[in-house]
Amino acid sequence: MYDKNNVFAKIIRGEIPSKKIFENEYAISIEDIDPVATIHVLIMPKGEYIEFYDFVSRASDEEQKGFWEVFRKTAEILDLKENFNTLTNSKKPPFFVQSVPHFHLHLIGGKKLKNITKW
């Protein structure tokens, strides 16, 4: 079940401040508060999706298109059209485990600040 009180849901509702990069009616991009590189942004849909597979299997075509528009615009704003990494986490080990139960994509670029192997 989706937790409506997770930190990203609160950011989307404006209850917790964030440094927004770009937003449309379907998604938002914000600066990560614990960056692993000089550019580290989180992109998240505004709908209630727990993880990536939940989003791609349940979100409407409009929501998915709006999410990827925010991704593209954010990459353009940050001049990351050719030199970036993306990462999304899953709910269960053995891979990186998602810490907030709201689907989000990490867009990472610039200079590496720390190792993410323990992330």
LINQUI-V509466 format. One record per backbone hydrogen bond with DSSP energy under -1.0 kcal/mol. CO is the residue of the C=O (numbers start at 0). NH is the residue of the N-H. Records with the same first field share a line. If there is no record, write none. Layout:
# LINQUI-V509466
CO = NH + NH
This chain:
# LINQUI-V509466
2 = 5
5 = 9
6 = 10
7 = 11
8 = 12
9 = 14
10 = 13
17 = 19
18 = 30
21 = 28
25 = 45
26 = 23
27 = 43
28 = 20
29 = 41
35 = 112 + 113
38 = 108
39 = 31
40 = 106
41 = 29
42 = 104
43 = 27
46 = 48
48 = 102
50 = 54
51 = 55
52 = 56
53 = 57
54 = 58
59 = 63
60 = 64
61 = 65
62 = 66
63 = 67
64 = 68
65 = 69
66 = 70
67 = 71
68 = 72
69 = 73
70 = 74
71 = 75
72 = 76
73 = 77
74 = 79
75 = 78
84 = 107
86 = 105
89 = 97
95 = 89
99 = 101
104 = 42
105 = 86
106 = 40
107 = 84
108 = 38
110 = 37
115 = 118
